[in-house]
């Protein structure tokens, strides 16, 4: 039996991440995108191109565009694409549990409240996708209950998991991202979406031989 046969189907996930879900994320998550974009720009100043993994309708992408990044997003939800708050051509509808149509195009990728939506059996493919796409991967653990949260794990589990793949946990940079998000000026922006403060992590790919890692992130 293949791994994919054990996973939720694309049809099931599109029913789950429907128009109502897209609106809920937008309402709760929009303001949190500003401190995220500014935090990444502050801690990783050499990054110019970013991939939003599990981008929904571009709820965070719009803030990265405002900060001058070149941004693309990927998501499985057709409703998210239909309700995009960024130009639709910037969002690719695809199943992230399958190979992505990108190869080394991004300085950095981020996945905010996304990894818990991926079944554990599919994480090997997610890791392969990220290794091909980018030298730096930033994500949150998402260990609280919620819609489609199939794999809720603590920060320590994710660190061990990605170190097992050969990624380097960037402790200093992860702490800097956390400290930036914890500034009192972002309390209101984070009030309805506090999760990224709880355990944001940054990793360097084992395939990170590109110049971006030579720029002293």
SVG drawing of the C-alpha trace seen along z (x, -y; Angstrom):
<svg xmlns="http://www.w3.org/2000/svg" viewBox="-18 -49 48 51">
<polyline fill="none" stroke="black" stroke-width="0.4" points="0.0,0.0 1.4,-3.4 1.9,-6.2 -0.5,-8.4 -3.3,-5.8 -3.0,-6.4 -3.5,-10.1 -6.5,-12.4 -7.5,-12.9 -7.3,-16.2 -11.1,-16.2 -11.4,-15.7 -8.9,-18.5 -10.7,-20.9 -13.9,-20.3 -12.1,-20.9 -10.3,-24.1 -13.3,-25.6 -14.4,-29.2 -15.5,-29.5 -12.2,-28.2 -10.3,-30.7 -12.3,-33.6 -11.7,-32.4 -7.9,-32.3 -8.1,-35.7 -9.9,-37.2 -7.7,-35.7 -4.3,-35.8 -4.1,-38.8 -2.5,-41.3 0.1,-38.8 1.6,-38.8 3.2,-42.3 5.5,-41.4 6.3,-38.1 7.5,-39.8 9.5,-42.4 11.0,-39.7 12.3,-37.7 13.6,-40.8 15.4,-41.8 16.9,-38.4 17.6,-37.3 18.4,-40.6 19.9,-38.9 16.7,-37.1 15.0,-38.6 12.7,-35.8 10.4,-33.7 8.0,-30.9 4.9,-30.8 4.2,-27.1 0.5,-26.6 -0.3,-30.2 -4.1,-30.1 -5.3,-33.1 -2.0,-35.0 -2.9,-36.3 0.8,-36.7 2.2,-37.2 0.7,-40.7 2.9,-41.9 6.0,-40.3 5.3,-42.1 5.0,-45.4 8.4,-44.7 9.9,-44.3 10.2,-40.5 9.6,-38.5 6.9,-36.1 5.1,-33.0 2.7,-30.8 1.5,-27.2 -1.7,-25.7 -4.1,-22.8 -7.2,-24.9 -9.0,-26.0 -11.2,-28.3 -8.0,-30.0 -7.0,-30.7 -10.4,-32.0 -10.4,-34.4 -6.7,-35.5 -5.8,-38.9 -2.7,-38.9 -2.5,-38.5 -3.7,-34.9 -0.7,-34.2 1.5,-34.3 -0.3,-31.3 0.1,-27.8 -2.6,-25.3 -0.9,-22.0 -0.6,-19.1 2.4,-19.8 2.6,-16.0 3.7,-15.6 6.8,-17.1 6.6,-20.8 7.1,-22.6 10.0,-24.6 13.7,-24.0 16.1,-26.2 14.1,-29.4 13.8,-30.8 16.2,-32.3 13.8,-31.2 10.6,-29.4 8.2,-29.8 5.2,-27.7 3.1,-29.3 0.6,-27.0 1.0,-24.5 3.1,-21.6 0.5,-20.2 -1.9,-19.9 0.5,-17.4 0.1,-13.7 3.3,-12.3 3.6,-9.8 3.9,-12.7 6.7,-14.6 9.5,-12.9 8.1,-14.5 7.7,-17.9 11.3,-17.7 12.4,-16.8 10.4,-19.7 12.0,-22.2 15.5,-20.8 15.0,-21.4 13.3,-24.8 15.3,-26.7 18.4,-26.8 16.3,-28.2 13.0,-26.8 11.1,-28.6 8.0,-27.1 5.9,-26.9 5.0,-23.7 1.2,-24.1 0.7,-21.8 -2.7,-23.2 -6.0,-21.6 -7.7,-23.0 -9.2,-22.2 -7.1,-19.7 -4.5,-19.4 -3.4,-15.8 0.1,-16.0 0.4,-18.1 3.9,-17.9 6.1,-20.1 9.0,-22.1 11.5,-19.5 9.9,-16.8 10.3,-19.0 13.9,-19.9 14.8,-16.2 12.8,-15.3 14.5,-17.8 17.9,-17.2 17.3,-13.6 16.9,-14.7 20.2,-16.5 19.0,-20.0 20.7,-22.3 18.6,-24.0 19.5,-27.7 19.1,-28.3 20.4,-31.9 18.2,-32.9 15.1,-31.1 15.6,-33.0 16.0,-36.3 12.7,-35.7 10.9,-34.9 12.3,-38.0 11.3,-40.2 7.7,-38.8 7.6,-39.3 8.1,-43.0 5.2,-44.9 4.5,-46.8 3.2,-43.5 0.9,-42.5 -2.2,-43.7 -1.2,-42.2 -0.6,-38.8 -3.6,-38.9 -5.9,-36.9 -3.1,-34.6 -0.5,-34.1 0.8,-30.7 3.8,-31.8 5.3,-33.3 5.3,-30.0 7.9,-28.2 9.0,-29.6 12.0,-27.7 14.5,-28.2 16.5,-25.5 19.4,-25.4 19.1,-22.7 21.8,-20.1 21.9,-21.1 22.5,-24.8 25.6,-25.5 24.2,-28.6 25.6,-32.1 22.7,-33.0 24.3,-31.0 27.6,-32.8 26.0,-36.1 26.2,-35.4 22.5,-35.0"/>
</svg>
